Amino acid sequence: MIRKILLPVIFILFYSSSILSQSFTDPVHRDILKLIRNNKLEKAKRKIDSLHNHIKGAEERSLKQAELYRLKSAFHSNNSLMDSAIYYQKKAWEVFREIDYDKYFFNYIRTLAYYHWEAGDYSHSIAYCHQILRNIEKVDSTKHNSLYNILGLNYLDLGNYNLSEKYFMQAAKLSEKYKSRHYLGIVYANMGKLYFVQEKYNKALVYFQKGSKIELNYEDYGAASRSYADIGSIYVQLNQYEKAEENLNKGKSYAQKSSDEIGLCRNYLAFGALYYEKQNLNNAKYYYSQAVILAKKKNTQKELMKGYQGLYKTYDQLDNHRKAKEYLHSYFVIYKDLYNVRKIIKSENLQHKLNLQKEKTANQQAQLKKQETINKLLYLIIILSFLTVVALLLLLIRNRKNRISLKRKNEEIEKQKKELKKAKNQAERSEALKDHFLKSISHEIRTPLNGIIGFSSIIAQTDLSDSEKIKYQRIIDQNAKMLLSTIEDIIDIAKIRTQQIEIFREKFDVNILLEELQKLISFERDYLNKIEIDILIDQKTKGKQIIFEDESKVRKVLVLLGNNALKFTDNGYIKLGYYIKDNNIIFFIEDTGIGISEKNQQTIFESFKKINSDTKRNLEGIGLGLTIAKSFVEIMGGKIWFDSIVNKGTTFYFSIPLNKSN
């Protein structure tokens, strides 16, 4: 994102507008502001301290005191100390609102909205923006573009790209209408970032190039350095490494020319990504480390988080998993603080997620080691095959008479080639499965989490109706359930793969269990508004049916199969039942859904596999439910199977032995 815009741009945006400029009537104040603009922060600090001592005896809520607060706010903003910047901006606003509320409210409230966005406090930032929108008729229309730009930045960070695009378009339109060319360059750069994160690279390039051209026309080299950093990053994604390096070198030179250390930090991050993609890991490590140093110096948490992420990936590739784990931990500490996850979900859920991430990291490292072993074996097979071919050619030259032996050797070589191809295909399939796993987990966790964050921020607005709040709370609840279900499935499959599943057998009544499940699935049916479906229990067996088995796992399998049936059934019925056969109890769940095609029947119990249906369905989940069900049944000593007819329905069966208690 285009965060922490170049220092001169910040002050052009917030302190050089006509109203604000008129407020700095004191020549000393103007000199201090000039020092801050020129990044001479130490000298500015000394003058501010001197000015503070000079007016200490004056009336505390005087105009000069308020202007001093604003200067301190500007100073702390340039040092990325956003809490202090917000504090002094509020102090200044407390004075100016008493002097003339209508005259000053837009500039101060807008600045507070921007500072809260800088700090990652999106709910307060959006609330301030809406405070202005409610009084928009009092604001000079030539300044509306900056308000819409801040709204666009907030919704870009929250992942609401449609709303972000809407506000950026409004900001650009108003900038063009009132000939705010310099600010138009800033908006174009933000739109480039919007399309960049959506992987619309060509469209992003157009806006970044338009924005950087305007920035250079106004000699805004700091902003240009950041635009070129993003242009270089786009070319990295497009695998056009020469163009990427060319643009990153431009960005680096402009950052150095303007003494913009944040812009230089972003260029270093982009250089790190470039060399990581080129597998020049030492250079990648160097640039990511330099970026971290600058990010710490400027206290810019977003860039620091990206630097830690880059170092984690690089050290992981270098097989230094201890260092990789340290940087991954640092990355998640900052991620947690920036997005205020503790304010959105309960603290125990966050701890659960962090523990899950540790398990995921350990599993990834194990998979990487396994993949490295496979690669080494492949290289060894290739070398051996090459040596074998050379040896056979030498034998052919030296002994032409031994054609029968040569033929056998050739057949052996062909066999080895087939085995090599088979091993290569297996390795590629393993790599594809790993990539699919990472993408699935990233999407299934990020999607509901973005929904929780986004709609929690919207609920924070005070002008929502009760019905809208109920609607958004329902969406938050639905996303929370999706997130919890995904995490539970990942934990279950992790325990299954690491053989940590234990059996706890006890006596329980099967009929009572089925009645509970009938209510549970009926509740889920009502929640999904599939009222045309009847949830039935097979009436062939009545009375008590006591068995000695792990009730929680039997319940889990039935719930997974029941939810699966509900997902693919739109009308008719879902029937639960069981029967006794050959000292086994056989459960079944029958539905009148879409059925399972022959091509899906071969892979339905594999991990991360979803049914490819011709119907237009937006199905949740990551494809682990049936895998978990099959594993639990087999752990209990049983087996699972199904009968299905396309467009008629499916019946899943699973059997478990009738164990007798001691």
N, C-alpha and C positions, 0 to 999 in steps of 0.2 A: 504494500500500500504506500501511497504518497503520504507518509507521516512526517512529522517534524520538518516542515517545509523550511527552506533556507532562511537563515536569520533575517536578512533584509526583507524577504517576502513576508515573514510573519509580521514585521512591524509596518510594512506597507499596508498589509491587510487590516491590522488591528489598531495601529497608532498613527497612521498617516492619512486617514480619511479626514474630511473637512471638519467634522465636529471635534474629533479627538485632537487634531492639530491646533485648533483654536483653544483647547483647554490648556496646552502647554505654553502659557503666555510668558513664563519666567525664562529668561535666556539661559540660566544655569540648568534648568530642567531640559531644555532643548539640547544643550551640550552633552548632558548625561545620555540622553536618548541617542545622540549621534555616536557616542563611544560604544554603546551597546550594539548599534547597527554595524559598526566596524569591527565588532568582535573583540574590542579592547575591554574585557570584562573586569580585570583587576583594577584598572584605573577608574572604571565606572563605579565599582564597589566602594573605592576610597572616597569618591565624590559624594555618593549616596550617604555614606556614614557621616561625612563632614556636614552635609546638608541636614541630616537628622539631628545632629548635635546643635546645629545653628538654630533650629526652630523648636527645640525641645520645650522651651518656655512658652511657646505660643498656644493659642487655643487648640485643643487636641483634634477637634473635628473641623478644623479650618480647611479651606480649599487647598492651601499648600500642603497640609498633612495628607489630604486625599491624593494629590498628585504624587507625593512621595511614595505612598502605598503602591500606586500604579507603576512607578519606576522600579520598585522592589519586585513587584510581580513580574515585570518584563525581564529583570535581571535573572530571577530564579527560573523563568521559563527557558531562557537561553542556556542555562546550566542543566536543563531537563529535570529540575526539582519541582515537579508539578504540584505536589501537595502544598509547598510554600507559595508557589505562583498562585494557586487557587485561593489560599488563605488571604494574601495581600490584595488580590483582586476583589474579594468579597468585602474586605475592610474599606477599600476605595469606594465600592458601590454603595455601602451603607451611608457614606457622606454625600455622594452625588445624588442619590435618590431623594434625599431631603432637600437638596438645592433645586433640582428641576428633574422630576422623574421622567417626563415625556421626552425631554431633550437627550438624556443620557442612557435610558434603559437599554436601547438596542445594542449599542456598542459594548456595554459591560456584560449584559446577559449573553450576547453572542460570544464574547471572549471566554466567559465561564463555560459555555457549551463546548467551545473548541478545546479548552484546557482539560475538561473532563474526558473528552474523546482521546486526547493525548495520553491521559492517565489510564485509558482502557475502561473507564466507568461509563459504559454506554447508556445505562438507564438514566443517570442524572443528565448526561449530555442531551439525550433526546427530550427529556422533560424541560430543559431550558429552551430548546428549540421550539417546542410547542407553546411555551409561555410567550415567545415572540409571535408565533403564528396567531395566537388568540388576540394579539394587539397589532396585527400586521398593517392595519390601516393607518397607524401612527408613524410608520417607518417609511423613510424615503425609498421609493421603488428602485432607485439605482443601487441600493445596497442589498436587495433581496438575494442577489446571486451568491453572496458569501454564506447566507443562512442555508440555502439549498445545497451548497457544496458540503457544509458540515453534516447535514442530514445524510447526504450521499455517502460520506466517509463512514458514518456510524453503521448504516445498513450494509455497506460493503464488508465491514469487519464482522457483522453478525451473520453474513451469508445470505441475506435477502437481496439477491442481485437484481431482481426486477424493480424493487422499490429504489435501490441504489441508483440504477440506470435512469429511472424517472427523475430523481432529484438532480443528478448530474446534467441531464438534458435541459432541465429548467435553468440551472445555473449558467450553462453555456449560452442558451438562448438570450438570457438577460444580459450577459456580458457582451454579446455581439450587439444587442439592441442599444446599449448605453456606451458602446465603444470602449469597454474596459479590456483592452487588448492584453495587458500584462496578466490580469486575473484570468482571462480566457486561457492563457497558456497553462496556468495551474490546473484549471478544470479539465483541460484536454489530457494532461498528464494523469490525473485521477481516473479519468475514463479509460485511459490506456491500461491502468492497473486493474480496473474492473474486468476488462475483457481478457487480460492476462490470466487472472486467477480462474476464469472460466475456460481457459485453453483456446480462446478465439484469437490465435496469435497474429494472424494477418490484420485483423481489425485493430488489435492492440497496437501493432506497429504504426498504423496510420495515425492514431491519436498521439502516441508518444513522439513521433517525428514532427507532427504539427505543433505540439506543445513545446518541444525543445527548440524549434525554430523561433518561436515567439520569445522564449526565455533568453536566447542568445541575442535577439534584436534589442532586448532591454538590458543586455549585459548582466543578466541574472545567472552568473556562472554556477553558483551553488545548486540552484534548482535544475539547471541543465545537466550537472554532473549526476544527479539522481535519476533524471530521465534516461541518460545514456546507460546507467547501471541496469535499469529495467530493460532497455532495448537489447543490451548484451545478454541479459538473462533469457530473453525470448529467443534469440538466435542459438543459445545453448540448447533450449528445448527443441528447436528445429534442426539440431545437429549441424548447424552451419558455424563451425568453430572459428574460422578465420574472421568472419564478420562479427562474431561475438567478441573476439579479442580486440578487434579494431575499435568497436564502440566502447568497450570497457576502458581501453587506454585513453580515449577521448574524455570519458567521464572522470577518470583518475586525474587527468591534467586539469580539468575544470575545477575539480574539488580542491586540488592543491593551489590553484590560482586564486580561489575565493577563500582559502583557509577553512573550508567547510569540512570538519572532521566527521560529521555524520554522513555526508555525501561520500567521503572517502571510505568510510566503514561499509556502506552499501556496495560500493564498487569492489571492495575486498571480498565481500560475501559472494558477489557474482563471479569474481575470479576463482574463488574456491570451488563454486559449483561447476565452472568450466573445466578446471583441471581434474575434478572428481569424475566428470563424464568422460574425459580423455584418459582416465586411469593413471594420470600423473599424480599419485597420491601424496608424494612429498611436497609438491607445489600446492596442492589442495590444502594440506595440513598447515603450511606456512600462511596462506592467505586467510584461512579461517581463524588462525591464532591471532593474526594482526587485527582482524575485524573484532574479535573478542576484546582485545586490549583497548581499541578505540571505543567500543560500546560501553565498557566499564568506565572509561574516562568521562564520557558524556552522559553516563547513566541512562542510556536508551535501551529499555528492556526488550523491545521487540527485536532489535538487531542482535542483542546479546543472546536471546533465545535461538535465533537462526544460526548464530555462530556455534553455539553448543550443539545444535542439531547436525550441522555440517561436520564438526569434529567427531561426533558420535559415529556417523556413517563412515568417515575416513578411517578412524582407528579400528572400526569393525572390519573394514576391508583389509587393513594391515595386520589382522589377527591379534591385535592388542585389545582383547575383550575387556580387560580390567579397566583400562582408560576409557573405552567406549561406554562401559556401564556408568562410570563417574559422570561423563558428559551427558549421558541420557538422563541421569538423575537431576543434574543441574537444569536441563531443558524443561523437565516436567515441573520443577519447583517454580520457574518463571511462568510457564504456561498456566499453572494453577492460579497464581497471583493476578495475571493479566486478565483472565476471563472470569474471575470471581466465582469459580465453580462452587465454593463453599456456601455462597449466598443463594445458590440456585437449587442445589440438592442437599440432602442431609449429609453430615460429616462422615457417617459410617459408610454411605455409598461411595464417597470420594476415596476413603481408605481402601474400600473393596476394589475400586478401579485401579488404584496405584499398585495393590498387591497383584492384581490380575496382569498389569503391565509388566511387573517383574517376572511373573511366570511366562508371559508371552516373550519377553526378551531372552529368557533362558532357553525357551523352545526354539526361538530363531537362531540362537547361537549354536544349539545342537544341530539344527538343520543345516546351518552353514558348514559346520565341521563335517557333517555327513556328505554334503555336496562336494566339499573339497576332496574328501577321500575318493568319491566317485570320479571326479575330474582327474585325479592322479592315476587312478586305474585306467581311465580312458587313454591318457597320454602314454602310459606304459604299454597298453595294448597296441596303440598306433606304432610306437617305436619297435615293438617286437614284430609286428606285421611287416614293417619296412625292412627290418633285418632279415626276416624270413624270405621276403621277395628277393633281396640281394643274394642271399645264399643260394636260392633256387636258380637264379640266373647264372651264377658261377658254376653250379653243378651242370647246367645245360651246356655251357661252353666247353667244360673240361671232359664231359662224358655224354656225348650224343647218343650213345648206344643204350643208355639207361632210360629209355623213354617211358617205360611202364612206371618206374619209380617217380619220374618227373610228373607224370599224370596224377599220381596219388598226391604228390605235394601240391599240385595246382588245386585239386579238389579240396585239400585241407585248407588252403589259403582262402578259397571261396567261402568255405564254412566259417572261417574266422572273420571274414568280411561281413557275413550275415550276422554273426554274433556281435561284432562291433557295432553294426548299424542298429541292432536291437538294443544294445546297451546305451547307445547314443540317444535313441528314441525315448528310452526309459528315463535317462537323465533330463532330457528336454521336458518330458511330461512332469517330472518332479519339480523342475524349475517353474513350469507354468502353474502347477498346483500351488507352489509357494507364493508366486505373484498374485494368483487369484485369491489366496487366503488373506494376504496383506490388503489388497484392494477391497475385499468384502468386509473385513474387520473395520478398515478405515471408514468405509461408506456407512456401514450399519451402526457404528458408534457415533461418527460425526453428524450424520443426518438427524437422529433424534436429539442429540446434544445441542446442535444448532437451533432446532425447533424449541427446545426448553429455554435456551438463552434468549433467543429472539422474542418469543412471546412473553417471557417473564419481563423483559424490558418494556414491551408494549403495555403490559398490565400496569406497569409503574406509572403510566400516564394518568393524570387525574381526570381527564375529560372523557374517559370511556364510560359507556352505559353499563348497567349491571348485566344485561343480557350478553353484551360483548365480552365482559370479563368472564362470565360463566363459559362462553364459547371458547375463549382462549385458554381457560383453565382446563377444559376438557382436552384440548389439543396437547397441553403440557402433560397431563396425566397419561394420554395415549402414547406420547413419545417416551415418557419415563418407563412405561410398561415394556415398550419395544426395546429400550436400552437394557432394562433388567433381564428380559428374556434372552437377549443376545449374550449378555455376560454370563448368565447361568449355563447356557449351552456351551460356551467356550470353556468354562470351568469343568463341566461334565466331560467334554471330549478330551480335555487335557488330563483329567484323572484316569480316563479310560486308556489313553495312549501310554501313560506312565504306570499303569497297573496299580493304581492306588484305590480302586473301588473295593469296598468290603461288604460282605453279606451279613445282615442282622435279621435272623429269622425269628418270627413270633407267630402266635396264633391270631387269626383274624377271620371275620365273617365276610365271605366274598359278596354276598347279596347286599350287605350294608355298604360295602365299598362301591358297588355299582350304582346304588341309589345316590350316594354322595357325588359320584362322577356325573350322573344324569343332571343333577342340579347345577354342577359347575359348568358343564358344556351348555346347558340351557341359558345360564347367565351370560356366557360368552356369545351365544347366538343372539340374545337380545341386545347385547352391546354392539354387535356388528350389524344389527337391524336386519337379520335374516329370519324374519318371523314365519316364513313359509315352510320352515324345516321343523319336523317333529323329532324330538329326542326320546327314544324308546328303550325299554329294557326287555329282553327276550323273556317270555313268561313260561318257558318249558321247565325251568327249575325254580322251585319255591322253597320257602323255609330256610333253615340255617344250612350253610355250607362252610364249615370251618376247615381252613388249611393252615399249614405251618410253613411260612415263607417270609421273605423280606417284603413287608407291605408297602414301604415307601417306593421301592423300585417297581413293583407291580403297578402301583398307582401312577408313577412317572410314565411308564410305557403306555398305559391306557390313556393318560392325558395327552401325550404326544400324538398317539394315533387318532384320538378324538378331535384334537385341534386340526390335525391334518385333514381329516374327513370334512370338518366344518369349513375349512379353507377352500376346498374344491367342490363344495355342494351348495347349490343355490335354492333348491326346492326338493320336496320329498321327505326323506327321513334319514336319521342316523340311529342305528340299533346296536346296543351293547348286550353281550351275553357270554355264556360259557357252557361247556359240557365236559363230562368225565369220559376218558377213553384210555384203556391200557395203562392204568396207574398214572395217568397224566391229566392235568386240568388244562383244557384248551379254551382260551379266551378268544373272542372275535368282536370286531367292530365293522358293521356293514353300513355303506352309504349309497345314495342314489346320485352321486356326483358325476363328474366328467370322465372318470375312468383314467387308466394309464395306458398310453400307447406302447407298442412293442419296443420301439427304440428307447423309451425311458425305463422299461422294465429291467433292462440289463444293468442300469447304473443307479437305480433309485435308492439303494442302501449305501452309496458311496458318499464320503464327506464332501460338503460344499457343492453338491449337485442339486439343482432345482429342475422341476418338471418344465419342459419347453412346451407350452400349450399354445394352440392356435387362437384361443380366446384372448381377448385383451384384458389381462389381469395384472394388477400391480401388487405382487405378492411380497409380504415381509419375510424376514429371516435370511439366514446365511446357509441354509441347506444342511443342518446338522441333526435335525429332529429324528429322522428315520435311522441315521447312523447310531445315535445314542440309544434309541429303542432296541435295535438289533443287538448292540453290545450288552445292554443290561439283561436281555433275555438269555443270551449265550452265557453270561456270567452266572446266571441262576440255573444253568444246565439245560436250557430249553432251546427251541428254535422258532423262527418267525418266517411266515410266507404269506402270499396273497393270491386272490383270484380277482381278475378285473376285465370288464368289457367296456370299450370306449363308448362314452355318452350314455352308459347304462348304470355304471357304479362300480365300486370296489369293496372287497371284504378282506381285511387283514386278520390273520390268525397268529397266535403265538401260544406255545405249549410250555409248561414247566412241570417237573416231576412233583408228585404228591408226596412231599417229605413228611415223615412221622416224627413227632417230638419224642425225646427220651423220657 
